[in-house]
Structures are given as structure tokens and as C-alpha cells.
Amino acid sequence: MRKEEILKSLQERFGADLVEIVDKSAKRVYIEIKPEALVKISLYIFKDLGARFNIASGMDTPHDMEILYHFTIERINLIISLRVKLPKEKPEIDSLAPHFEAANWIEREMQELLGIKFNGHPDMRRLLLPDEWPEGVYPLRRDYEEWDKTAIRDRGV
Amino acid sequence: MAKTIVPIGPYHPLQEEPEFFKLTVEGERVVAIDVHVGYNHRGIEKISEMKTFDQSVYTVERICGICSTSHPFACVQAVEDIILMEVPDRAKYIRTIIAEGERIHSHLLWLGLAGHFLGYNTVFMWAWKLREEILDVMEILSGNRNNYAMFTPGGVRRDIKAEDIPVVLKKVDSILPTLDMLKKAVMDDPVLHARTKGVGILTRDEAISFSALGPTARASGVAKDVRKDAPYAAYDQVDWKMIVTQNGDVFDKLAIRVLETFESVKIMKYCLTHLPGGEIKERIKNIPPGEGIGTHEAPRGEVFHYVRSDGTNRPVRHKIRAPTYMNLPTYKATIIGETISDATIILAAIDPCYCCTERLAVRDMKGKKLFNGEDLVRLSQEKTMQLKKKMGF
């Protein structure tokens, strides 16, 4: 299947769940979807289209909590990035980890760094942060303030 | 039989970063594994948001000490992807040369250590001696044995001088006979076969579910290589083979790395002899709001960088994914059911980087026995000795 056919089949299958398609270049496409449709669309891309799950990248934007799920389809050299926007008051989304192992770690990471809740994740322990890190403090959020006043840190340039 | 928990880590001799493995064993067999990471979390993604696009390239170069060119490579491609720019041809070739040189020395480093863990210290010495030649080559090309700082958005920072090329070619050629001998010694050794064949198998389906990368995936018959699938730099202009094997065991992962080294030598030599003329860098004036993705096939698998710009001179988000992030969880599939003396080589087979302090303690539940890293390596070497005796060597 070529890129145009993939986009067409996504529109046919999930037309109501797609919010916006940004066709950035021949190799990159960004598709914004409704959060509740994430699992079925990513499973279609992962299983039926035979894509590889690259990674997800979460981000705290001024308006919402945003996650991008990146998938690569090697045979046509295309990276599909599914964008979901979650409300800041209640960032919650269904987990992909029960469906494929590759999503396991990154969801744990986003949970602790951004405070996004992944419903149905099998193992929601911390991945990177130390044990003494307080609950409810998320270092990649915009409103993060340093809680450990004694720590010496490189403040960058 | 009673279950025993064997903690390995958080500092252990097979990993670059401190990691903690909790192996649950029944007698000699491993029945469960749990992995803890994060001991070395440096927050580079956050630091990168405080740097300009030019500076963040050097920040990400510090992520890994061995594949130090992989992260800058993916990072500059992500920045270039925001504005959809093409770099000059000469820069593409120089980038390829640096990346392949790094692959050669990284694979040789792994081969040497794998030999050491299995009790073949001769392999270790030969492989690391060859690696020195390549490090010398990198020093001639970039001025440094590691952390080359050759990359910048828009091209490369340093040109390759015409008078250096014959010297470099001679040095690269000089490793080939020894490499060939090493390949024969490694691939035809019956004891090595007994130690590594059928050990730590990652099946094709598991490799897909874990989205494994690089040699780890290619050993399981998943033919994925960014250099072939999404050609960048000069990889589509060189004739080279992607090495894929089907068994997914330690031997296949070893064989892939040895054979890939030959391909890398081939790519490097081609690029050096066909280096086009012209500029090495195109100036980038400013970076408009947008997002970009850059990928590069590092020695261990695909490196993935996502950069978002809001129109200022700093990224607002910089997501970094190293290959070991995806390859490490495959331990869950490979190590269960294997013996504890094979654990060392299975843990090493995905080629996690080795840099950190060597300190490891293995203790049984009552706390009577205390092993350290050397003991575990010794356990592995003893098994090879026993096999050698059994097979009449």
C-alpha cells in the first residue's frame, strides 16, 4: 500500500475519529485523532499495516496535554505520527501496552514525567525517577517548580 | 525447588548505564526477570530545551560514549526535517564516513567483550587491537578518538583533507586481513557454537511485539535497517548488503555484527574514494515553528529524535529515544528458561553500551555467597572450559 492509499483507508475506516491530517512531506504525516479512538487506530496501523512502533512523545503545551505516537512503515518509508490532545484537568487515555510490549516503558515514563494516566496499563511502577521523588510532582510539566531546594543543578545557558 | 532471587546491579559490568536486574532462579534456571532503570537519568531532554538548536547537538553527543555520533546525526536530521532542507553532497558523504567508522569500532568493541565473557581472551585482544586502528582513523578525520563534534544542522563542521584520504584508506585496509581471520575463528569454532547457538532466542513475533531494533531485530529475521528503509546521507548511493539471519539466538547476533563490520568497511571505503566536491555546510538562517523527526541507524539500532520549534532559537520539545530503550525489554523474552551461566552473554547480546563502573554482587537468599562481576564472568568462562574438555579440545 502506498501512502495515499493508507491515508484513504484510514479515512474510510475511521473518518469520524480523525480530526486533522497534516501531510508534511513524502516521508512524514501527522494525524490528529480523537483520544478515545487511539487503541483501534494504532492497532490497525501496527497489526494490519505492519508498522513498527517507534516511540511516543508527550508534551505539555499551553492549551492541552499532547501525545504523539510515532509509527514507521518501513517498506514505503513513511513515519505516521498520531497526535492526541488531552484536557489538562484530566489527562487520561487508554493504554497500548496490553496490545504490544513496545509501548510498555514509554507509557510508564510519560506517567511519571508528565502525569498522564494510562488506563489498563499492566505495570504502572516508576521507570526513571528515584524513589524519594514526591508523588504528584511532574518534571516535564510547564508549571514544574524545583521541590528540592538543596539540590545543585546545572541551570543551562 | 525453592526460588532464589539474584540481584545484578545497579552497577554491573555489562551495561553502560547502571541498571538493576532482578533474576528469579530455580536451581540453575532463570524463571523470571525484572529490570529497573533510571539510575543515570540526566534529564537531557529538558536540558536540550534550554539550549539553542546548534548547542543541543553537542549536548546529545554526550548521551553515549561509544555511539557518540548517532545522537547528533539523528538530532541534526530532525532539525533539518523541520525546514525540509537537503544538506550538500559532500556533507552527506562525510557524515556517512563518520557514522560507519563509529559502527566498525562499536561492533569490534562488542565482539571483544563477548569473547571475554565467553572465555576467549584472544578474541578480546585481537578485536580491541583492530579497534585502535579505527580510533586512529577517527582521530585523523575529526581530531578526536570519540565525541567527534562533526555534525551541525545544515552539514558538517570539518572537511576531510585530500592528503588524509590515502592514509585513512591504508589504515582501514590494514584491518581487513585480521578481521577476516577473526571472522573465521569466531564463526567456525565448535565450542563457540555450543555456547551461543540456541541460547537466548528472540522469536520473530516477539521481536515485532517489542519493536526490537538493529542487530537484535535483524538476528530474528526482521529485516529492518533505517539505512536501507529510509535512506539518508549517502547510504542510497553505495552498494551494500543488509545482513539478516533467522534464528534469533546469541550466535546470530554475534554473526550479524561481525558481517556488518565488513559492510561498514565497504561503505566507508566507497565514500572516501568517491567523495564529491563542494560545500560542506549550508547556513540555516532561522527555524520556523514546526516539528521534525530524525532517525539514524546507530550500531545498536535506530536512534529516534523528535524536535519541535516554536519559532525561537531553542526547541520547545526534544524527545530522544535510544535503541537500547526498545531492545532492553526483550530480556523478558530471551532470558527466561536459560541457565544463570548463560545470563551474562544473553544480557550482553543486545549490545547495551559498556562504560560504567564495574561492581556487581550476586548473593543467595541466606546471604552466604557473595559473587561479584568477575565471578559471574568466571562462571561463564568455566562453562566454556568444561565444554572444551567434553568436546576434546
Interface residues (C-beta under 8 A of the other chain):
Chain A: K24 S25 K27 R28 Y30 R52 F53 N54 I55 S57 M59 L68 H70 T72 E74 R75 N77 I79 S81 F100 E101 A102 N104 W105 I106 R126 L127 L128 L129 P130 P139 L140 D154 R155 G156 V157
Chain B: V37 G38 H41 G43 E45 K46 I47 M50 K51 T52 Q55 D81 L84 E206 I208 S209 F210 S211 K224 D229 A230 P231 E291 G292 I293 T295 E302 F304 Y306 R308 V316 R317 K319 R321 Y325 M326 P329 K332
